[in-house]
Amino acid sequence: MNFEELDKRNHQVFRKYESIYSFLESEFRKFYELPLVGSPTMKKQLKIYRQLKFMAPVIWYHALFEQSEYGGFITNDDMMMYAKNWYLERKREYIINGEKMILTSYQYDEILKQTLAKLLHRLNYDIDLIVDLGGGWGHRLFDLFLFGVKSKEYVLLERSIAGRRCSNLVYSLFDNLLRFSCHHFDWNNLEDMPVFEGRQNVILFSVYSIEQIPKFSHKTFDILIDKFPHVKVLYSIHLEPITFQIPTEKRNNPLRYKRDVQYAIDHKYNMDFYDKLSRTKKVFIRHVNSGVFDSCDGNSISILTWELR
């Protein structure tokens, strides 16, 4: 795939997700009258947020697969009924840490986030900043806060304008409880990313963020690290579909390797995250756990952590 084809694909992906996030935002506003006014109780805030989390993937998939014009939800009750039917009909088999499970996509995503929270809890010292690298509408950051992963500041980096607008909208539920901001982010145009001065203890993470970037530029991670000029501790956790990229995977699990490679080729997904990261001189890859989350049809998720040398 040449650079012209890469640019065309990146533009297509961006436009698709931009329109879906715009639809998501409109549904959030329509059914939950966000941003909230007055001073609602925490109980009400959590209730609304949990409904949003439950509905968001349904709205997402409805927009992506069901309606070319992104319509169809008439009332809140209609949408909730659609969600219940959607979740019931779309259970599937996963293998998580070697154990077979039948889960909905919502349940699967919750396990992913709980796993991320457990990993972060182990690092739960005096954290200045937790950054989600390409986090959509920010739900993972909000969940980490609710799970008790404490930081002085929570930052969402997201390419989609509508995704950032969505996150600010949902943040209105929590604006008196945590310090949150969101900024533009593009893996292959990190020069546009803001510089975070003065933060010394920083944690980065990504979940399903890199797959839509077929190839990384040579200096991606050097540029990313330079955005935190005063950092003393920089630690990064990735839950990403990079299993086939790990050097030992082809030998240790050839069937999964073949399946994941073909899935990445068919979907034009990322092929070089591990290679670019491992060649970055400032990075020490501390831990890799291959294929922890396996959807059994390709795109299995591995956990990778790295820190500054």
Secondary structure by P-SEA (a helix, b strand, c coil): ccaaaaaaaaaaaaaaaaaaaaaaaaaaaacccccccccccaaaaaaaaaaaaacaaaaaaaaacccccccccccaaaaaaaaaaaaaabbbbbbcccccccccaaaaaaaaaaaaaaaaaaaccccccccccccccaaaaaaaaaacccccbbbbbbccaaaaaaaaaaaccccccbbbbbbbbbccccccccccccccbbbbbcccccccccccccaaaaaaaaccccccbbbbbbbccccccccccccccaaaaaaaaaaaaaacccccaaaaaaacccccccccccccccccccbbbbbbbbbcc
